[in-house]
Amino acid sequence: MGRFADALSQPGLTAIAEIKRRSPSAGDLRPDADPAELAAAYDRAGAAAASILVDERFGGTWDDLRAARASATLPLLAKGFFSTEEDLRTAKEAGADAALLLLRDLDDAQARDLLQISARLGLETLVEAHDAHELERAVALGARVVGINARDLSTFRIDRKEQLRLVARAPRDRVVVAESGIESRAHGAAAELAGADAILVGSTLMRASDPAAKLAGLLSRPLVKVCGLTREEDVAVAAEAGADMAGFVLAEASPRRAPRVLDVPDTMLSVAVVVGEPDGEADLVQLYAHEEGKVRGRDGVLLRAGEEVARVVDLPWQEEDASLFERARAIDGRVMLAGGLGADNVRDAIEAVRPWAVDASSSLETSPGIKDHARVRAYVGAARG
């Protein structure tokens, strides 16, 4: 793979941060955007690459790409409606590492020719698909980096569920980018767990008062889960505090059993916490084994669509374990750290383990299943740093 694809396929979720002054769907976003300043800021904030709109419909020009190239060292994606060899040569000469190819606007013969021209020029490509048929075409064409756009460019409607379904279907030997509609850490995490290597974020960053800080926030880990929720008002407080996941215990023996998986805001992922068998209509399932005489077994797994996407390292039910951090550090891959966490110790736990997510429940309660709103806010704030 080349520099662009390599940058996107680093461990963990990576991001292509976009620079565009306006959007046909949203109108003016940041008319005075300075591409040189933003590209450098994105580079410092941890972007894997920057996408530069060079089409006038987005308020962009080729000079924007040249300015970004002069100020930043990260890989640059030239984004526009490209259909000719001249377009690709201009992109390469202006400093792009990669160019966008929209399968919506290209038949297979055109796309194949442009891929071959790009290869001769030493220019990588992001081949964008909007539906299952276009995804199949991208794979058949041999695209190394495949973008799956949640936005229908005809209606501008966002369909994240369909996007995640397509991300999950994409071959794992390709670099998969989830594009459009990423507005929160939960959105990014959902794409990550579905199999995306990277997210492309544009309008969300351009609307932010500090685009680079917003980018850093979207990529920051660990994710923060508030569990044992039983009331809508507690879900609302967890969301307002900035939690990324809301957990609902469905195990009958639990003192904090929820009546069901409650509705959560779009900025959060719902998690059904179950024992024995996967169950519950939620974005994710946190599954524990049965253990005789206890509500649940010790550790668990986090499932998405029935597939394990993370390990849950927890304390034994109502017991202590001095080896908790050591056990968590020994696991490869994503780890959700749980058990005895609260505002007073979650930061130390994060520093010791560097988990993908942290999970707290009983320490945030006034009684089983009833959250103390001040404790919830303090825990989420401490975990977010």
Beta strands, then each sheet from edge to edge (+ up, - down):
strand 1: 14-19
strand 2: 22-23
strand 3: 27-28
strand 4: 49-53
strand 5: 76-79
strand 6: 98-102
strand 7: 124-129
strand 8: 145-149
strand 9: 175-179
strand 10: 198-201
strand 11: 223-226
strand 12: 245-249
strand 13: 269-275
strand 14: 284-288
strand 15: 300-304
strand 16: 307-313
strand 17: 335-338
strand 18: 357-360
strand 19: 365-367
strand 20: 370-371
sheet 1: 1+ 4+ 5+ 6+ 7+ 8+ 9+ 10+ 1+
sheet 2: 2+ 3-
sheet 3: 11+ 12+ 13+ 14+ 15- 16+ 17+ 18+ 11+
sheet 4: 19+ 20-
end
